[in-house]
Amino acid sequence: MIRPSTLRRFGLGVFLASLLAIVADPAAASNAAVGLAGASQDNLSVPRWLYLATGGATVGASALLASFVTDRRFIERVHRWRTTTEFSDSLVRALRAAGGLLGIALLALVVYLGYTGPQVPTVSFAIIVVFAGLRAGYTMFSYLVADTWRALNPWRTVAAAVPNGFVTYPDRLGRWPAVAGILALVWVETATSVTSRPEILATALVGYTIVTLVGAVLVGEETWFDRVDPVSVFFHFYGRVAPIRLDDDGLSVRLPGMRLVTDDDFVDLADVAVTVVLVWELTFSGFVTTEQGAAGIRAAVNVGLPPLLVYALLYLGGFGVFLGLYVLAARITARRIDTFETPLSLAIRFAPPLLVIAAGYHLAHYFGFLISLSPMLVEALSSPLSSPANPIVLTLPAWFGGLNIVFILFGHLFAVWVAHSQAYRTFPSRMQAVRSQFPFVTVMILYTIISLWLISLPTASPPFLQ
C-alpha cells in the first residue's frame, strides 16, 4: 500500500520540478507553441521534450496534490454550492419561444444565403456564422456560460409543434447513434468542401434538416434530441461543464464543472464514447493540420493507399485507441483496488472529467480563430443581406499562442479536481478514492502530452483534400 507521506513527498517533488521548469525561462510559456488558427514557422524556445514533460508533470502533480484534500465535507460543499433564481412559467415560455424563432430565422438565412449569397468563404454569411459563430463561438458559450441550445434548436422547435413519437426507440442503442453522428459530421467538415463552398454547406444543412425532422417525428422529439441528434448531444454534453443552467423552474448557478460531479446522468458506455469522441475529434483536427501530420498522410498515400482511406483509418482508428485507453484505465482501476464496482461502472463514473478536458481543447483550438474572425462575424450578424466589401481579419500578437497552453493545462487541472470529487463520492475509503484516480490521471497526462505536442507544431493544410 502506498503511504500518504510517500505521496506527499513525491507529489511535492514533481510539483517543484514542474514549477522550476516553467519559471526557468519566463518566455517559454508564450513562445513555446503557436495556435492552430495562426500558422507560424517559429521553433520552440525550449527543448520539446522538456516542454511536453512539464505539461504532463504539472497535471500529474496536481492529481497528487489534490489527493491531499481529503475532507469529504469540504469537497461536498464545493461541488454542491449553488444559487438559484426562479422564473415564472410565462417568462420561461416566452424565452423559449424567442429562442426558437431566432434559431429558425438563422437556419433559414444560412441556407438561403448559402445558395444566393457570395460563394467566397471569407464574405459568406453561411460559412462565417456556422463555423466562426456556431462551431467556435457558440460552443465556447455552451461550456463557459450556459447551454441554451434546447431553446435555440430550430429543428426541435419545428418537431415539437407537430405530432411525433410513432415508433419506439430501442433503449439498447443508447446514445451510440449520436456518437456515430458526431463522427460523421466531423468527417464531413474535414473531408468535404462545406467549410469553403457555401452552396455545399447549404445543401448539407437541407439534408440534415430532412433527416432530423423525419427522425424526430418518428421516435419523438425528446428521444431524438436527447439520444440521436449529434448536434444536440454535442451541445448538451459541453453544456454540462457550464456554471449556469436554465431549467423549467428558472436559472441556477454552480461552480464551473461541478454539475459533472452531482448530476448522475451518465448511464452506459455510449455516454463514455460521447465524451471520448469530443476529445478525439479535436485531436484529429489538430493532427491533420500540422506539417508532421500532413507528411505522415503523404507517406501513407505514396505507398498506394487512397487518401480518403488513410484519413478514415486515422480517424476511426485513433478514436478506437482513445476509447480503448480509457476503458483499459477503468479495468486496471477495478483490478488494483478492493471494490465491488465493475470496470463499466467506473468508466461511467469517471467519464465526466473528460468533458472538461474537451472544453480546454476546444478553447485552445478555436479561441484565436474566433478572435481573428470576430469583426466578420459581427458584421455578418448585423447586416446579413449585405456582404462586406473589405472583410477584416484581426492579426493576433505573437504571445497569443501561449494562451493555448494555458487553456489545455487548466482544462486538465480542472478535470483532475472533478475526478477527485467523483472518487470521494464513489469510495468509502480514502486510500481507495486516491488510488482509483491514478489510472485515469495517467490517461489524462497522455492526452495532455499529445495536445501540447500538437499545438507546438507548425500548421499546414491537410493534403489531398479540396
C-alpha positions as CSV (number, residue, x, y, z in Angstrom):
1,M,0.0,0.0,0.0
2,I,1.3,3.5,-0.8
3,R,1.7,5.6,2.3
4,P,0.2,9.2,2.3
5,S,3.6,10.5,3.4
6,T,5.2,9.0,0.3
7,L,2.5,10.5,-1.9
8,R,3.1,13.9,-0.3
9,R,6.9,13.8,-0.9
10,F,6.6,12.5,-4.4
11,G,3.8,15.0,-5.3
12,L,5.7,17.9,-3.8
13,G,8.9,16.9,-5.7
14,V,7.1,16.6,-9.0
15,F,5.3,19.9,-8.4
16,L,8.5,21.8,-7.6
17,A,10.3,20.3,-10.6
18,S,7.5,21.3,-12.9
19,L,7.4,24.8,-11.4
20,L,11.2,25.1,-11.8
21,A,10.9,24.1,-15.5
22,I,8.3,26.7,-16.1
23,V,10.0,29.6,-14.3
24,A,13.5,28.8,-15.6
25,D,12.7,30.7,-18.8
26,P,9.9,33.3,-18.4
27,A,9.4,33.5,-22.2
28,A,8.9,29.7,-22.6
29,A,5.2,29.7,-22.0
30,S,4.5,32.4,-24.5
31,N,7.0,31.2,-27.2
32,A,6.6,27.5,-26.8
33,A,3.9,27.0,-29.4
34,V,1.7,28.6,-31.9
35,G,-2.1,28.4,-32.2
36,L,-3.7,26.1,-34.7
37,A,-5.6,29.0,-36.1
38,G,-2.5,31.0,-36.8
39,A,0.3,29.2,-38.6
40,S,3.8,30.0,-37.8
41,Q,7.2,28.6,-38.5
42,D,8.8,29.7,-35.2
43,N,10.7,27.0,-33.4
44,L,10.2,26.2,-29.7
45,S,12.4,28.2,-27.4
46,V,13.0,25.2,-25.1
47,P,13.6,21.5,-26.0
48,R,10.3,20.0,-26.9
49,W,10.8,17.0,-24.6
50,L,11.1,19.4,-21.7
51,Y,8.1,21.4,-22.8
52,L,5.9,18.2,-23.1
53,A,7.2,16.7,-19.9
54,T,6.5,19.9,-18.0
55,G,2.8,19.8,-19.1
56,G,2.4,16.2,-18.2
57,A,4.2,16.6,-14.9
58,T,2.1,19.6,-14.0
59,V,-1.1,17.5,-14.4
60,G,0.4,14.6,-12.5
61,A,1.5,16.8,-9.7
62,S,-2.0,18.4,-9.5
63,A,-3.5,14.9,-9.1
64,L,-1.2,14.0,-6.3
65,L,-1.7,17.4,-4.5
66,A,-5.5,17.1,-5.0
67,S,-5.3,13.7,-3.2
68,F,-4.3,15.5,0.0
69,V,-7.7,17.3,0.0
70,T,-9.5,14.5,1.9
71,D,-12.1,16.4,3.9
72,R,-15.3,15.0,2.5
73,R,-17.4,17.8,4.0
74,F,-15.3,20.4,2.2
75,I,-15.4,18.5,-1.1
76,E,-19.2,18.1,-0.7
77,R,-19.6,21.9,0.0
78,V,-17.6,22.8,-3.1
79,H,-19.4,20.7,-5.6
80,R,-22.9,21.2,-4.1
81,W,-22.8,25.0,-3.8
82,R,-25.4,26.7,-5.9
83,T,-27.7,29.7,-6.1
84,T,-31.0,29.9,-7.9
85,T,-33.3,32.5,-9.4
86,E,-36.9,31.4,-10.1
87,F,-38.7,32.5,-13.2
88,S,-42.4,32.5,-13.9
89,D,-43.8,29.9,-16.3
90,S,-44.8,32.6,-18.7
91,L,-41.3,34.1,-18.8
92,V,-39.8,30.6,-19.4
93,R,-42.2,30.0,-22.3
94,A,-41.5,33.5,-23.7
95,L,-37.7,32.9,-23.6
96,R,-38.1,29.5,-25.3
97,A,-40.4,30.9,-28.0
98,A,-38.0,33.8,-28.7
99,G,-35.1,31.4,-28.9
100,G,-36.9,29.0,-31.2
101,L,-37.8,31.8,-33.6
102,L,-34.3,33.1,-33.6
103,G,-32.9,29.6,-34.3
104,I,-35.4,29.1,-37.2
105,A,-34.5,32.6,-38.7
106,L,-30.8,31.9,-38.5
107,L,-31.1,28.5,-40.1
108,A,-33.3,30.0,-42.9
109,L,-30.8,32.8,-43.5
110,V,-27.8,30.4,-43.6
111,V,-29.5,28.1,-46.2
112,Y,-30.9,31.0,-48.3
113,L,-27.6,33.0,-48.3
114,G,-25.6,29.8,-48.8
115,Y,-27.3,29.4,-52.2
116,T,-27.8,33.0,-53.2
117,G,-25.0,34.9,-51.5
118,P,-21.4,35.3,-52.5
119,Q,-19.6,32.0,-53.0
120,V,-16.4,33.3,-51.5
121,P,-16.0,31.8,-48.0
122,T,-14.4,34.9,-46.4
123,V,-17.5,37.0,-47.1
124,S,-20.2,34.3,-46.9
125,F,-22.8,34.7,-44.2
126,A,-23.3,30.9,-44.1
127,I,-19.7,30.0,-43.7
128,I,-18.9,32.7,-41.1
129,V,-22.0,32.0,-39.0
130,V,-21.7,28.2,-39.0
131,F,-18.0,27.9,-38.4
132,A,-16.9,31.1,-36.6
133,G,-20.3,31.6,-34.9
134,L,-21.6,28.1,-34.1
135,R,-18.6,25.8,-34.3
136,A,-16.3,28.2,-32.4
137,G,-18.1,30.9,-30.5
138,Y,-21.4,29.3,-29.5
139,T,-19.7,26.1,-28.4
140,M,-17.5,28.2,-26.1
141,F,-20.6,29.9,-24.7
142,S,-22.1,26.5,-24.1
143,Y,-19.3,25.3,-21.8
144,L,-18.2,28.7,-20.3
145,V,-21.6,30.2,-19.6
146,A,-24.7,28.1,-20.3
147,D,-26.3,25.5,-22.5
148,T,-29.1,27.3,-24.4
149,W,-29.3,25.0,-27.4
150,R,-32.6,23.4,-26.3
151,A,-34.3,26.8,-26.7
152,L,-32.4,27.8,-29.9
153,N,-32.6,24.4,-31.7
154,P,-34.7,25.2,-34.8
155,W,-35.3,21.5,-35.6
156,R,-36.6,20.9,-32.1
157,T,-38.9,23.9,-32.3
158,V,-40.5,22.5,-35.5
159,A,-40.7,18.9,-34.3
160,A,-42.4,19.9,-31.0
161,A,-45.1,21.7,-33.0
162,V,-46.2,18.6,-34.9
163,P,-47.4,15.1,-33.8
164,N,-44.5,12.8,-33.1
165,G,-43.4,9.6,-31.4
166,F,-44.9,6.9,-33.7
167,V,-42.0,4.4,-33.3
168,T,-40.4,3.1,-30.0
169,Y,-36.8,3.8,-29.8
170,P,-34.7,0.8,-28.8
171,D,-33.2,1.5,-25.4
172,R,-30.2,-0.7,-26.1
173,L,-28.9,1.8,-28.6
174,G,-28.4,4.5,-26.0
175,R,-26.5,7.4,-27.5
176,W,-24.5,5.3,-29.9
177,P,-26.3,6.9,-32.9
178,A,-25.2,10.3,-31.6
179,V,-21.6,9.1,-31.4
180,A,-21.8,7.9,-35.0
181,G,-23.4,11.2,-36.0
182,I,-20.7,13.4,-34.3
183,L,-18.0,11.3,-36.1
184,A,-19.9,11.7,-39.4
185,L,-20.3,15.5,-39.0
186,V,-16.6,16.0,-38.2
187,W,-15.7,13.7,-41.2
188,V,-17.8,15.9,-43.5
189,E,-16.2,19.0,-42.1
190,T,-12.8,17.6,-42.7
191,A,-13.1,15.7,-46.0
192,T,-15.6,17.8,-47.9
193,S,-15.9,21.4,-49.1
194,V,-18.5,22.5,-46.6
195,T,-16.0,24.9,-45.0
196,S,-15.1,26.7,-48.3
197,R,-18.2,26.4,-50.6
198,P,-21.4,28.0,-49.2
199,E,-23.7,26.1,-51.6
200,I,-22.4,22.7,-50.4
201,L,-22.9,23.8,-46.8
202,A,-26.4,24.9,-47.6
203,T,-27.2,21.6,-49.3
204,A,-25.7,19.7,-46.3
205,L,-28.0,21.6,-43.9
206,V,-31.1,20.9,-46.0
207,G,-30.2,17.2,-46.0
208,Y,-29.6,17.3,-42.2
209,T,-32.9,19.1,-41.7
210,I,-34.8,16.4,-43.6
211,V,-33.2,13.6,-41.7
212,T,-33.6,15.3,-38.3
213,L,-37.2,16.2,-38.7
214,V,-38.2,12.8,-40.0
215,G,-36.4,11.1,-37.2
216,A,-37.8,13.4,-34.5
217,V,-41.3,12.8,-35.8
218,L,-40.9,9.0,-35.9
219,V,-39.3,8.4,-32.5
220,G,-40.4,11.5,-30.6
221,E,-38.9,14.9,-30.0
222,E,-37.5,14.2,-26.5
223,T,-35.9,10.9,-27.5
224,W,-34.4,12.1,-30.8
225,F,-32.8,15.2,-29.5
226,D,-31.6,13.5,-26.2
227,R,-30.1,10.4,-27.7
228,V,-29.8,10.5,-31.5
229,D,-29.3,14.0,-32.8
230,P,-25.5,14.6,-32.9
231,V,-25.7,18.4,-32.7
232,S,-28.0,18.4,-29.7
233,V,-25.9,15.8,-27.9
234,F,-22.7,17.7,-28.7
235,F,-24.0,21.0,-27.1
236,H,-25.7,19.2,-24.2
237,F,-22.6,17.4,-23.2
238,Y,-20.5,20.6,-23.4
239,G,-23.2,22.4,-21.6
240,R,-22.7,20.1,-18.6
241,V,-19.5,22.0,-17.9
242,A,-21.1,25.4,-17.8
243,P,-21.8,27.1,-14.5
244,I,-25.3,28.4,-15.5
245,R,-28.3,26.2,-16.3
246,L,-31.8,27.4,-17.4
247,D,-34.4,24.9,-16.2
248,D,-38.1,24.9,-16.1
249,D,-38.0,26.4,-12.7
250,G,-35.6,29.2,-13.5
251,L,-31.9,29.9,-13.5
252,S,-29.3,28.1,-11.3
253,V,-25.6,28.9,-10.9
254,R,-23.0,26.4,-9.8
255,L,-19.2,26.4,-9.7
256,P,-17.9,25.5,-13.2
257,G,-17.8,21.8,-13.8
258,M,-19.5,20.8,-10.5
259,R,-22.6,19.6,-12.2
260,L,-20.4,16.8,-13.6
261,V,-20.0,15.5,-10.1
262,T,-23.6,15.7,-8.8
263,D,-25.7,15.0,-11.9
264,D,-25.6,11.2,-12.4
265,D,-26.9,11.3,-16.0
266,F,-24.1,9.1,-17.5
267,V,-25.7,5.7,-17.8
268,D,-23.8,3.5,-20.2
269,L,-20.7,3.1,-22.4
270,A,-22.3,5.2,-25.1
271,D,-22.2,8.2,-22.9
272,V,-18.5,7.5,-22.2
273,A,-18.0,7.3,-26.0
274,V,-19.5,10.7,-26.5
275,T,-17.0,12.3,-24.1
276,V,-14.1,10.5,-25.7
277,V,-15.2,11.5,-29.2
278,L,-15.3,15.1,-28.2
279,V,-11.7,14.9,-27.1
280,W,-10.6,12.8,-30.1
281,E,-12.2,14.9,-32.8
282,L,-10.2,17.9,-31.8
283,T,-7.0,15.9,-31.5
284,F,-7.6,14.5,-35.1
285,S,-8.3,18.0,-36.4
286,G,-5.2,19.3,-34.8
287,F,-3.0,16.5,-36.1
288,V,-4.1,16.7,-39.8
289,T,-3.5,20.4,-39.9
290,T,0.2,20.1,-38.8
291,E,3.2,19.7,-41.1
292,Q,4.1,16.4,-39.4
293,G,0.6,15.1,-39.8
294,A,0.5,16.1,-43.5
295,A,3.8,14.4,-44.0
296,G,2.6,11.2,-42.5
297,I,-0.5,11.2,-44.6
298,R,1.5,11.8,-47.8
299,A,3.8,8.9,-46.9
300,A,0.9,6.6,-46.5
301,V,-0.6,7.7,-49.8
302,N,2.7,7.3,-51.5
303,V,2.7,3.5,-50.8
304,G,-0.5,3.2,-52.7
305,L,-3.4,3.8,-50.2
306,P,-6.3,6.1,-51.3
307,P,-6.1,9.4,-49.5
308,L,-9.7,9.2,-48.0
309,L,-8.9,5.6,-46.8
310,V,-5.8,7.0,-45.0
311,Y,-7.9,9.7,-43.3
312,A,-10.6,7.2,-42.4
313,L,-8.2,4.7,-40.9
314,L,-6.5,7.5,-38.9
315,Y,-9.8,9.0,-37.8
316,L,-11.7,5.8,-36.7
317,G,-8.5,4.0,-35.6
318,G,-7.5,6.9,-33.4
319,F,-11.0,7.1,-31.8
320,G,-10.8,3.4,-31.1
321,V,-7.4,3.8,-29.4
322,F,-8.6,6.8,-27.3
323,L,-11.7,4.9,-26.2
324,G,-9.7,1.7,-25.6
325,L,-7.1,3.5,-23.4
326,Y,-9.9,4.9,-21.3
327,V,-11.6,1.5,-20.9
328,L,-8.3,0.0,-20.1
329,A,-7.8,2.5,-17.3
330,A,-11.2,1.5,-15.9
331,R,-10.3,-2.2,-15.9
332,I,-6.9,-1.5,-14.2
333,T,-8.6,0.5,-11.5
334,A,-11.2,-2.3,-10.9
335,R,-8.3,-4.8,-10.5
336,R,-6.0,-2.8,-8.4
337,I,-8.4,-1.7,-5.6
338,D,-10.7,-3.8,-3.5
339,T,-14.1,-2.7,-4.8
340,F,-17.4,-4.2,-5.9
341,E,-17.6,-1.6,-8.7
342,T,-17.3,-3.1,-12.2
343,P,-15.0,-1.7,-14.9
344,L,-18.0,-0.4,-16.7
345,S,-19.4,1.4,-13.7
346,L,-16.0,3.0,-13.1
347,A,-15.7,4.0,-16.7
348,I,-19.1,5.7,-16.5
349,R,-18.4,7.5,-13.1
350,F,-15.0,8.9,-14.3
351,A,-16.1,9.9,-17.8
352,P,-17.4,13.4,-16.9
353,P,-13.9,14.9,-16.3
354,L,-13.2,14.2,-20.0
355,L,-15.7,16.9,-20.8
356,V,-13.6,19.5,-19.0
357,I,-10.6,18.3,-21.0
358,A,-12.6,18.6,-24.2
359,A,-13.6,22.1,-23.3
360,G,-9.9,23.1,-22.7
361,Y,-9.0,21.5,-26.1
362,H,-11.8,23.3,-27.9
363,L,-10.8,26.7,-26.4
364,A,-7.2,26.1,-27.4
365,H,-8.2,25.2,-30.9
366,Y,-10.8,27.9,-31.6
367,F,-10.2,30.9,-29.4
368,G,-7.7,32.5,-31.7
369,F,-9.8,31.6,-34.7
370,L,-12.9,33.3,-33.2
371,I,-11.0,36.4,-32.2
372,S,-9.4,36.7,-35.7
373,L,-12.8,36.5,-37.4
374,S,-14.8,38.4,-34.8
375,P,-15.1,41.6,-36.9
376,M,-16.5,39.5,-39.8
377,L,-18.9,37.6,-37.5
378,V,-20.3,40.8,-36.0
379,E,-20.7,42.4,-39.5
380,A,-22.4,39.3,-40.8
381,L,-24.9,39.1,-38.0
382,S,-25.6,42.8,-38.0
383,S,-26.0,43.0,-41.8
384,P,-26.8,39.5,-43.1
385,L,-28.1,40.6,-46.5
386,S,-25.1,42.8,-47.4
387,S,-21.7,41.3,-47.8
388,P,-18.7,43.3,-46.6
389,A,-16.6,44.9,-49.4
390,N,-13.4,44.7,-47.3
391,P,-13.6,41.9,-44.7
392,I,-11.5,42.5,-41.7
393,V,-9.4,39.7,-40.1
394,L,-7.5,40.6,-36.9
395,T,-3.8,39.7,-36.7
396,L,-3.1,38.1,-33.3
397,P,0.1,39.1,-31.4
398,A,2.9,36.6,-31.1
399,W,2.2,35.9,-27.4
400,F,-1.4,34.9,-28.1
401,G,-0.3,31.3,-28.9
402,G,0.8,30.9,-25.3
403,L,-2.9,31.0,-24.3
404,N,-3.4,27.7,-25.9
405,I,-1.1,26.1,-23.4
406,V,-2.9,27.8,-20.5
407,F,-6.3,26.6,-21.8
408,I,-5.2,23.0,-22.2
409,L,-3.4,22.8,-18.8
410,F,-6.3,24.5,-17.0
411,G,-8.7,22.1,-18.6
412,H,-6.7,19.1,-17.4
413,L,-6.2,20.5,-13.9
414,F,-9.9,21.2,-13.5
415,A,-10.6,17.7,-14.8
416,V,-8.4,16.3,-12.0
417,W,-10.4,18.0,-9.4
418,V,-13.7,16.7,-10.9
419,A,-12.2,13.2,-10.9
420,H,-11.0,13.7,-7.3
421,S,-14.5,14.7,-6.2
422,Q,-16.1,11.8,-8.1
423,A,-13.7,9.4,-6.4
424,Y,-14.7,10.6,-3.0
425,R,-18.4,10.2,-3.8
426,T,-17.8,6.6,-5.0
427,F,-15.5,5.0,-2.4
428,P,-15.8,5.0,1.4
429,S,-12.1,4.5,1.9
430,R,-9.7,7.5,1.4
431,M,-7.0,5.3,0.0
432,Q,-9.4,3.7,-2.4
433,A,-10.5,7.1,-3.5
434,V,-6.9,8.3,-4.1
435,R,-5.7,5.1,-5.8
436,S,-8.7,4.9,-8.0
437,Q,-7.7,8.1,-9.7
438,F,-4.2,7.1,-10.8
439,P,-5.0,5.1,-14.0
440,F,-7.4,7.8,-15.2
441,V,-5.0,10.6,-14.4
442,T,-2.3,8.6,-16.4
443,V,-4.7,8.7,-19.4
444,M,-5.2,12.4,-18.8
445,I,-1.4,13.0,-18.8
446,L,-1.2,11.2,-22.1
447,Y,-3.9,13.4,-23.6
448,T,-2.1,16.4,-22.2
449,I,1.2,15.5,-23.9
450,I,-0.5,14.8,-27.2
451,S,-2.4,18.0,-27.2
452,L,0.6,20.1,-26.2
453,W,2.7,18.4,-28.8
454,L,0.1,19.3,-31.5
455,I,-0.1,23.0,-30.7
456,S,3.7,23.1,-30.7
457,L,3.9,22.1,-34.3
458,P,3.8,24.4,-37.4
459,T,0.5,24.2,-39.2
460,A,-0.3,23.2,-42.8
461,S,-3.3,22.5,-44.9
462,P,-4.4,18.8,-44.9
463,P,-3.1,17.2,-48.1
464,F,-5.3,15.7,-50.8
465,L,-8.5,17.5,-49.6
466,Q,-10.2,20.1,-51.7
